[in-house]
Amino acid sequence: MKVIVLQASPNRDGLTAACAAAAVEGARAAGAEVEDVRINDLKIARCNCCGNGWGGCRINHECGGVQDDFQALHQKVNAADALVFVTPVYWGQPSEAAKAFMDRFRRCEATRGDESATAGKYVICVGAAGGSGNGTMTCLGEMERWCQHIRAERWDLIPITRRSRSYKVDTIRKAAEALVRENWK
Ligand SMILES: Cc1cc2nc3c(=O)[nH]c(=O)nc-3n(C[C@H](O)[C@H](O)[C@H](O)COP(=O)(O)O)c2cc1C
């Protein structure tokens, strides 16, 4: 089973990184092949909203509007059996890096309906709020909506704040481990 872990913070040693490391550890403990991707190390521009706004991706289900690292990551996510997506909470939303990927991926895959590459695949979404904790749920709400658009199944939506860090990091490890153990094919 292939699991891809996406993390979308510029910090290499922050809360997001700790959550992603826990997910990698849990999925590997259950025997999965895991790839850990830092979206902030990639060049993923915002969606160009080509043409009249719908763009060629509505028909082609690939992004032809901006050539950058998105295309390779799109293929990697499509090839995975499950996804763990960890974002810091910025302004009560996923980070800008997370949103650029989410927007372009959604346009390519949501437009395939039930034929989406992520249809029926499990996703764990983590919203990591290191500040007040405000907006953790609105961030996860956006991620949940994204999962619905791309027809993915939500295995879990996990909020974590600096106060809950001591026990929630372990929850993320256990969630990833359970996802793999209970869905191993
Ligand atoms: C631009 C920006 C906006 C933020 N907005 C929020 C917020 O709405 N709620 C919150 O609890 N923390 C907020 N924070 C704090 C981040 O969630 C916190 O720094 C988090 O730990 C980031 O993850 P990291 O440790 O991986 O960098 C914000 C931080 C930045 C830089």
The ligand as a Gaussian input file, in Angstrom:
#p B3LYP/6-31G(d) Opt

LIG

0 1
 C        0.146000      33.976000       8.272000
 C       -0.175000      33.176000       9.488000
 C       -1.484000      33.069000       9.884000
 C       -1.814000      32.303000      11.014000
 N       -3.128000      32.171000      11.366000
 C       -3.444000      31.392000      12.445000
 C       -4.792000      31.171000      12.810000
 O       -5.738000      31.615000      12.155000
 N       -5.036000      30.397000      13.912000
 C       -4.018000      29.868000      14.653000
 O       -4.281000      29.189000      15.641000
 N       -2.727000      30.048000      14.312000
 C       -2.418000      30.783000      13.226000
 N       -1.107000      30.941000      12.862000
 C       -0.089000      30.218000      13.613000
 C        0.247000      28.904000      12.901000
 O       -0.861000      28.035000      12.865000
 C        1.386000      28.267000      13.637000
 O        2.520000      29.060000      13.450000
 C        1.612000      26.861000      13.200000
 O        2.412000      26.252000      14.181000
 C        2.292000      26.811000      11.914000
 O        2.825000      25.532000      11.710000
 P        4.371000      25.304000      11.734000
 O        4.789000      25.166000      13.176000
 O        4.538000      24.087000      10.962000
 O        4.977000      26.484000      11.078000
 C       -0.779000      31.685000      11.760000
 C        0.552000      31.809000      11.339000
 C        0.850000      32.523000      10.206000
 C        2.289000      32.603000       9.764000

